[in-house]
Amino acid sequence: MGKSFRDRLALGLVAALCAGCAATETAAPKEGQVVCQAGTPPPGPSEATIVPGEAIQRPAVLVPATDPPWRAGWLEADRKKSGAGGAYSGLMTGLMIVQSVPFFMGFWPAAVGVVVGTTAVGALGGQLDSTSFEKMTADDQATILQAIADLRLDHLLRESVTGAVAARTRLPPLSVLWYPTWGPDARGTDPLAEARRQGADGVLNVSLEAFGLAKGEEADTYGVFVRVRAQLVQVTGGIRYDRVFEHGPGRPLAGLPRPTAYTLEFLAMDQAHVFRHEMQDVITRMARVVAEDPALPLAR
């Protein structure tokens, strides 16, 4: 009833606790898993379309009359602390009590009760300690959502693309204002006809499909991700170029620095100053990568 009993008791309780923890623990998400997203990219892989032919000599950039309002949502709820850390501490405390009080050596039901009780108290304490952390995280999430709604990323993307195309072609591209069709009373405009009227031979449309935050390489870190689609259409009709560019944790874009990941608290600091800066920097850099793509049929 001495040491061998204590060893069997300890091993049995540890095994039971580990079995319970295995059911509640969640596997660490993979790098690049999206957790907050604005926009809805089409399902399935996006294959590039590149049609050979003469280079576009005088491109125009499509400028929608209005930019869509971006509303983001968190795709994965934060993992709540399961109390496993507190439960483990409670288990160790219970085993110490059992080993130090001789009564429990001879009456094993009481020993089990002590260990189970301290384990439960430890688990409860771990859950209670996480309350303030979860509230702070919710505030940070709300700050990120507000930043996404405030950022004018469509305007920044077009402005950056226009400047990058001008640097490539050594001539500022034309601008084609486009009014989309909203119904029988607002049929919109024909951007290709307007481009022909201005003397352009191709219309470039670079638009945001989705952006937000994705899991970083380290646990509890996140980085911004951006998905951009670039299309070039000849004014005579026909798509010459259609390609999707993505950049973010787990999906780095060639020509851009490796995505940086931060904690959510740091990204949301000072009204999401870090998040705003990172998103604007990525958009600006991606615009240059798009404009400099050798497959984009623009004259140099």
Summary of the structure (lengths in Angstrom):
residues: 300
radius of gyration: 28.8
end to end distance: 88.1
largest distance: 97.6
contacts: 900
relative contact order: 0.18
helix: 46%
strand: 21%
